[in-house]
Amino acid sequence: MIHRQLVLILLLATALSACSDSGQQNAAGSGGAAAQQKPASPVSVVIMKKADRPITNVLPGRAVAFQTTEIRPRVTGAISEIAFKEGSEVKAGDVLYQIEDDTYAATVAQAQAALQKAEVSIPAAQANLTRYERLVNSGATQIEYENAKVTLLQAEADVQSAKAALNAAQIDLDLTKIRAPFDGVTTISKVSIGNIVTANQTDALTTLRNIDPIYIDLIDSSTNLLELRSAIAAGRLHGNSGTADISLTLEDGTKYDRTGKVNMAELAVSETTGTYQIRAIFDNPDNIILPGMYVRASVTVGTENGYLIPQRAGTRNARGELSAKFVSADNKVETRTFTTSKASGNNWLVTDGIADSDRLIVDGFQWIAEGAAVQPVEATVDDQGLVVEQPKVDTAKP
């Protein structure tokens, strides 16, 4: 009896074990099938093509007026009129201030009278000399003739002195009208009507700035300068940074709608910062850029043959090296790292590690792992860095 019970227990255990193994095998089989049937993740890709691409440097800068002068009086007197609107545009020669001119006008009148008096003595001195010239050989002494000649010369000198005095008086009278030396924009006036000003005083009456065109002072590192020269010398970089186009981004992030040119570059490097200054010039007809504004300038320093990787598609490792993800020939994800890269607008330019027709992943790579199967969808990246997928072509239509 005991023997039969043991046999039944063994048979029941064997049956339960077989059922368990069968369930596990069925579960494993269904899981594997599900894994095989999971679709590949769609990713947007850009087809790589080698071409000459612009090399750009983004530099910080400040706006500086094209011309600046502090307006000061050159004669002394009381301000009788302020002829400009503060903060307005004025033209060269426009009157900015009027100084009371009655004293200076009187001085001009006195100088005119002195000139007339001096001019009157010349005819008499000339007639006297002529008379002595006729009599010098018939009784007139030589010394009298010489005295007559000196008298005429003195009369002529008095006329010249009177003319100079009149000219100086007229200049002082004209200087009572303080005029703009060039076209520009005025600042707030530092004086009011009735204030006494003195010639060449320390304090300026106002400041005049010409801001069309306007300078942009940029700062670049000496390292970039050396790399640029090396690239040109090696023949990798084509172009001339001295004639490069420069575009600006203003403080609020907007793009300035005009391009500028390099005006000059310092031939010295700062001993404290290791940087040198570049000055660019821009047209500024609408006075959008004002002196003191901070800007970011994108300077095109030349072109180099290579491939563009949009900034949205690249990342940097701890060593600063650029890496990006590509789709392999069997539609799997592979990561490539580039030891050298340069800025080119909103892209990175690389010269090796890529071949024509390679497929760069520009969207969806954040959620896919190395070696994962993907379904590439051809796309482009616009100037704002947005991915635009290419429309699908229906090959079924005749």
C-alpha positions as CSV (number, residue, x, y, z in Angstrom):
1,M,0.0,0.0,0.0
2,I,2.8,2.4,1.0
3,H,4.6,1.5,-2.3
4,R,1.6,2.4,-4.4
5,Q,1.3,5.8,-2.6
6,L,4.9,6.6,-3.3
7,V,4.5,5.8,-7.0
8,L,1.4,8.1,-7.3
9,I,3.3,11.0,-5.6
10,L,6.2,10.6,-8.0
11,L,3.9,10.5,-11.1
12,L,2.0,13.7,-9.9
13,A,5.3,15.6,-9.3
14,T,6.5,14.6,-12.8
15,A,3.3,15.9,-14.4
16,L,3.4,19.2,-12.5
17,S,7.0,19.7,-13.6
18,A,6.2,19.0,-17.2
19,C,3.3,21.5,-17.1
20,S,5.6,24.2,-15.6
21,D,8.3,23.7,-18.2
22,S,5.8,23.8,-21.0
23,G,4.4,27.2,-19.7
24,Q,7.8,28.7,-19.4
25,Q,8.7,27.6,-23.0
26,N,5.5,29.0,-24.3
27,A,6.0,32.3,-22.5
28,A,9.6,32.6,-23.7
29,G,8.5,31.8,-27.2
30,S,5.8,34.5,-27.2
31,G,8.2,37.1,-25.7
32,G,10.8,36.4,-28.4
33,A,8.2,36.7,-31.1
34,A,7.0,40.0,-29.7
35,A,10.6,41.3,-29.6
36,Q,11.1,40.3,-33.3
37,Q,7.8,42.0,-34.3
38,K,8.6,45.4,-32.5
39,P,9.0,48.1,-35.3
40,A,12.2,50.1,-35.7
41,S,12.1,53.6,-34.3
42,P,11.7,56.4,-36.9
43,V,14.5,59.0,-36.9
44,S,15.0,62.1,-39.0
45,V,18.3,62.0,-41.0
46,V,20.2,64.5,-43.1
47,I,22.2,63.1,-46.1
48,M,25.8,64.3,-45.8
49,K,27.5,66.0,-48.7
50,K,31.0,67.5,-48.8
51,A,31.3,71.1,-50.1
52,D,33.0,74.4,-49.4
53,R,31.5,75.8,-46.3
54,P,32.0,79.2,-44.5
55,I,34.1,79.3,-41.3
56,T,32.6,81.7,-38.8
57,N,33.8,83.1,-35.4
58,V,31.3,84.5,-33.0
59,L,32.8,87.4,-31.1
60,P,31.5,89.8,-28.4
61,G,31.6,93.5,-29.1
62,R,30.4,97.0,-28.2
63,A,29.1,99.7,-30.4
64,V,31.2,102.9,-30.6
65,A,30.2,106.2,-32.3
66,F,31.9,106.8,-35.7
67,Q,32.7,110.4,-34.5
68,T,32.3,112.0,-31.1
69,T,33.1,115.5,-29.9
70,E,32.3,117.5,-26.8
71,I,31.0,120.9,-27.7
72,R,32.7,123.8,-25.8
73,P,32.7,127.6,-26.3
74,R,35.7,129.3,-27.7
75,V,34.6,132.8,-26.5
76,T,33.3,134.1,-23.2
77,G,29.7,135.3,-22.7
78,A,26.2,134.5,-21.6
79,I,24.1,131.9,-23.5
80,S,21.2,133.8,-25.2
81,E,19.7,130.9,-27.2
82,I,19.8,127.1,-27.4
83,A,19.0,126.4,-31.0
84,F,18.7,122.6,-31.1
85,K,16.3,120.0,-29.6
86,E,18.1,117.8,-27.2
87,G,18.6,114.3,-28.6
88,S,17.8,115.3,-32.1
89,E,19.8,115.0,-35.3
90,V,21.7,118.1,-36.6
91,K,23.6,118.8,-39.7
92,A,27.2,120.1,-40.0
93,G,27.1,123.9,-39.7
94,D,23.8,124.1,-37.7
95,V,23.8,126.6,-34.9
96,L,23.6,124.8,-31.5
97,Y,24.1,127.8,-29.1
98,Q,24.1,131.5,-29.4
99,I,26.3,133.6,-27.1
100,E,25.4,137.3,-26.5
101,D,27.3,139.0,-29.3
102,D,26.7,142.8,-28.7
103,T,30.2,143.3,-27.2
104,Y,31.8,141.3,-30.0
105,A,29.9,143.3,-32.6
106,A,31.1,146.6,-31.1
107,T,34.7,145.3,-31.3
108,V,34.2,144.5,-35.0
109,A,32.9,148.1,-35.6
110,Q,35.9,149.6,-33.8
111,A,38.2,147.4,-35.9
112,Q,36.5,148.5,-39.1
113,A,36.9,152.2,-38.1
114,A,40.6,151.7,-37.3
115,L,41.1,150.1,-40.7
116,Q,39.5,153.0,-42.4
117,K,41.7,155.4,-40.6
118,A,44.8,153.5,-41.5
119,E,43.7,153.3,-45.1
120,V,43.2,157.1,-45.3
121,S,46.9,157.8,-44.5
122,I,48.2,155.8,-47.4
123,P,47.3,158.2,-50.3
124,A,49.0,161.2,-48.4
125,A,52.1,159.2,-47.7
126,Q,52.3,158.0,-51.3
127,A,51.9,161.6,-52.7
128,N,54.6,162.8,-50.3
129,L,57.0,160.1,-51.5
130,T,56.3,161.0,-55.1
131,R,57.0,164.6,-54.5
132,Y,60.4,163.9,-52.9
133,E,61.3,161.5,-55.8
134,R,61.0,164.5,-58.2
135,L,62.9,166.9,-55.9
136,V,65.7,164.6,-54.8
137,N,68.0,165.8,-57.6
138,S,67.0,169.5,-57.3
139,G,67.5,170.5,-53.7
140,A,65.6,167.9,-51.6
141,T,67.9,165.9,-49.4
142,Q,68.3,162.2,-49.6
143,I,67.3,161.8,-46.0
144,E,63.9,163.5,-46.6
145,Y,63.3,161.1,-49.5
146,E,64.1,158.1,-47.2
147,N,61.8,159.5,-44.5
148,A,58.9,159.8,-47.0
149,K,59.5,156.2,-48.0
150,V,59.4,154.9,-44.4
151,T,56.3,156.9,-43.7
152,L,54.5,155.1,-46.6
153,L,55.7,151.7,-45.4
154,Q,54.4,152.4,-41.9
155,A,51.1,153.5,-43.3
156,E,50.8,150.3,-45.3
157,A,51.8,148.3,-42.2
158,D,49.1,150.0,-40.2
159,V,46.6,149.0,-42.7
160,Q,47.6,145.4,-42.6
161,S,47.6,145.5,-38.7
162,A,44.1,147.0,-38.8
163,K,42.9,144.3,-41.2
164,A,44.3,141.6,-38.9
165,A,42.5,143.1,-35.9
166,L,39.3,143.3,-37.9
167,N,39.7,139.7,-38.9
168,A,40.2,138.6,-35.3
169,A,37.2,140.6,-34.1
170,Q,35.1,139.1,-36.8
171,I,36.2,135.6,-35.9
172,D,35.3,136.2,-32.2
173,L,31.9,137.5,-33.4
174,D,31.3,134.4,-35.5
175,L,32.3,132.2,-32.6
176,T,29.4,133.5,-30.6
177,K,27.4,131.1,-32.8
178,I,28.5,127.6,-31.7
179,R,27.9,125.3,-34.7
180,A,27.9,121.5,-35.2
181,P,31.2,120.4,-36.7
182,F,29.6,117.4,-38.4
183,D,26.3,115.6,-38.9
184,G,25.3,113.8,-35.7
185,V,22.9,113.4,-32.7
186,T,23.1,115.7,-29.7
187,T,22.8,114.7,-26.1
188,I,21.3,116.6,-23.1
189,S,22.4,120.2,-22.9
190,K,24.5,120.9,-19.7
191,V,23.7,124.7,-19.7
192,S,20.6,126.9,-19.8
193,I,19.9,130.3,-21.3
194,G,21.6,133.0,-19.2
195,N,24.4,130.8,-18.0
196,I,27.9,132.4,-18.4
197,V,30.4,130.3,-20.3
198,T,34.1,130.8,-20.8
199,A,36.4,130.2,-23.7
200,N,37.7,126.6,-23.8
201,Q,36.2,125.7,-20.4
202,T,36.5,122.2,-19.0
203,D,32.8,121.3,-18.9
204,A,31.2,120.5,-22.2
205,L,27.9,122.2,-23.2
206,T,26.7,119.0,-25.0
207,T,28.1,116.0,-26.8
208,L,27.7,115.4,-30.5
209,R,27.9,111.8,-31.9
210,N,27.8,110.6,-35.5
211,I,26.3,107.1,-35.4
212,D,25.7,106.5,-39.1
213,P,27.9,104.6,-39.9
214,I,28.8,103.1,-36.5
215,Y,31.8,101.2,-35.3
216,I,31.6,97.8,-33.6
217,D,34.7,97.0,-31.5
218,L,35.1,93.2,-31.3
219,I,37.4,91.1,-29.1
220,D,39.1,87.9,-30.3
221,S,41.7,85.7,-28.7
222,S,45.3,85.5,-30.0
223,T,44.9,81.7,-30.2
224,N,42.2,82.1,-32.8
225,L,44.4,84.5,-34.8
226,L,47.2,82.0,-34.8
227,E,44.9,79.1,-35.9
228,L,43.5,81.2,-38.6
229,R,46.9,82.1,-40.0
230,S,48.0,78.4,-39.8
231,A,44.9,77.3,-41.7
232,I,45.5,79.9,-44.5
233,A,49.2,79.0,-44.7
234,A,48.3,75.3,-45.0
235,G,45.8,75.9,-47.8
236,R,42.9,74.6,-45.8
237,L,41.2,77.9,-45.5
238,H,40.3,80.1,-48.4
239,G,39.4,83.8,-48.2
240,N,40.6,87.0,-46.5
241,S,39.3,87.9,-43.1
242,G,40.1,91.5,-43.8
243,T,37.3,91.6,-46.4
244,A,34.9,89.3,-44.5
245,D,31.2,90.0,-44.1
246,I,30.1,90.4,-40.5
247,S,26.6,89.9,-39.2
248,L,25.3,91.1,-35.8
249,T,22.9,89.7,-33.2
250,L,21.6,92.5,-31.0
251,E,21.0,92.4,-27.2
252,D,17.4,91.1,-27.5
253,G,18.5,88.2,-29.8
254,T,17.3,89.8,-33.1
255,K,19.4,89.8,-36.2
256,Y,20.6,93.1,-37.5
257,D,19.5,93.4,-41.1
258,R,22.8,94.8,-42.5
259,T,26.2,93.3,-42.9
260,G,29.4,95.1,-42.0
261,K,33.1,95.0,-42.9
262,V,36.3,94.8,-40.9
263,N,37.7,98.4,-40.7
264,M,41.0,97.7,-38.8
265,A,42.6,95.2,-36.4
266,E,45.0,96.0,-33.5
267,L,48.6,94.9,-34.2
268,A,49.1,94.2,-30.6
269,V,47.8,91.6,-28.1
270,S,46.7,92.6,-24.5
271,E,49.3,91.4,-22.0
272,T,46.5,90.8,-19.4
273,T,43.8,89.1,-21.4
274,G,45.6,87.6,-24.4
275,T,43.1,89.2,-26.8
276,Y,43.3,91.7,-29.6
277,Q,40.7,94.2,-30.9
278,I,39.0,94.2,-34.3
279,R,37.0,97.2,-35.4
280,A,34.1,96.7,-37.8
281,I,31.9,99.3,-39.5
282,F,28.2,99.1,-40.2
283,D,25.6,101.4,-41.8
284,N,23.1,102.6,-39.2
285,P,20.6,104.8,-41.0
286,D,17.7,104.1,-38.6
287,N,19.9,104.6,-35.5
288,I,19.0,101.1,-34.3
289,I,22.5,100.5,-32.9
290,L,23.5,103.0,-30.2
291,P,26.9,103.6,-28.7
292,G,27.6,101.3,-25.7
293,M,25.2,98.5,-26.9
294,Y,26.5,95.0,-26.5
295,V,26.3,92.8,-29.6
296,R,27.5,89.4,-30.8
297,A,29.1,89.4,-34.2
298,S,29.5,86.4,-36.6
299,V,32.6,86.9,-38.7
300,T,33.1,84.8,-41.8
301,V,36.8,84.4,-42.0
302,G,37.0,82.1,-45.0
303,T,35.8,78.8,-46.4
304,E,36.9,75.2,-46.0
305,N,35.8,71.9,-47.7
306,G,33.9,69.6,-45.3
307,Y,30.6,68.4,-43.9
308,L,28.1,70.3,-41.8
309,I,26.7,68.9,-38.6
310,P,23.8,71.0,-37.2
311,Q,24.4,72.1,-33.6
312,R,21.2,70.4,-32.5
313,A,22.6,67.0,-33.7
314,G,26.0,67.2,-31.9
315,T,27.1,66.9,-28.3
316,R,30.5,67.4,-26.6
317,N,32.3,65.0,-24.3
318,A,34.4,65.8,-21.3
319,R,37.4,66.6,-23.5
320,G,35.3,68.9,-25.7
321,E,35.3,66.6,-28.7
322,L,32.2,66.7,-30.9
323,S,30.1,63.5,-31.3
324,A,27.1,62.7,-33.4
325,K,24.9,59.7,-34.2
326,F,24.6,58.2,-37.7
327,V,22.6,55.4,-39.3
328,S,24.7,52.5,-40.6
329,A,24.2,50.6,-43.8
330,D,22.1,48.0,-41.9
331,N,19.9,50.8,-40.4
332,K,21.4,50.7,-36.9
333,V,22.6,53.6,-34.7
334,E,26.4,54.3,-34.5
335,T,28.1,57.1,-32.7
336,R,31.1,58.9,-34.2
337,T,33.5,61.3,-32.4
338,F,35.5,64.1,-34.2
339,T,38.6,65.4,-32.6
340,T,38.5,68.7,-34.6
341,S,35.5,70.8,-35.6
342,K,34.9,74.5,-36.5
343,A,31.9,76.8,-36.2
344,S,30.0,77.5,-39.5
345,G,26.9,79.5,-38.7
346,N,24.6,77.3,-36.7
347,N,26.6,74.2,-37.6
348,W,29.8,72.4,-36.9
349,L,32.2,71.8,-39.8
350,V,34.2,68.6,-39.8
351,T,36.6,67.4,-42.5
352,D,37.1,63.7,-41.8
353,G,35.2,60.8,-40.4
354,I,32.3,61.3,-42.8
355,A,31.7,60.2,-46.3
356,D,29.2,61.5,-48.9
357,S,25.7,60.0,-48.5
358,D,26.2,59.1,-44.8
359,R,23.0,59.6,-42.9
360,L,23.3,61.9,-39.8
361,I,20.5,61.6,-37.2
362,V,19.2,65.1,-36.4
363,D,16.0,64.2,-34.5
364,G,15.0,61.3,-32.2
365,F,18.5,60.3,-31.3
366,Q,17.9,61.3,-27.6
367,W,15.9,58.2,-27.0
368,I,17.8,55.6,-29.0
369,A,20.8,53.5,-27.9
370,E,23.9,52.5,-29.7
371,G,23.2,49.7,-32.1
372,A,19.4,50.1,-32.0
373,A,17.5,49.4,-35.2
374,V,15.9,52.6,-36.7
375,Q,13.8,53.6,-39.6
376,P,15.5,56.7,-41.3
377,V,13.3,59.5,-42.6
378,E,15.1,62.0,-44.8
379,A,14.9,65.6,-43.6
380,T,16.6,69.0,-43.7
381,V,17.4,71.6,-41.0
382,D,16.4,75.2,-41.6
383,D,18.2,78.4,-40.6
384,Q,16.4,78.4,-37.3
385,G,17.6,74.9,-36.5
386,L,14.2,73.2,-37.0
387,V,13.9,69.8,-38.6
388,V,11.8,69.7,-41.8
389,E,11.0,66.3,-43.1
390,Q,11.0,65.7,-46.8
391,P,7.6,64.9,-48.4
392,K,7.2,61.3,-49.2
393,V,6.9,60.4,-52.9
394,D,4.1,58.0,-53.8
395,T,5.8,55.5,-56.1
396,A,2.5,53.6,-56.7
397,K,1.2,56.3,-58.9
398,P,2.0,55.9,-62.6
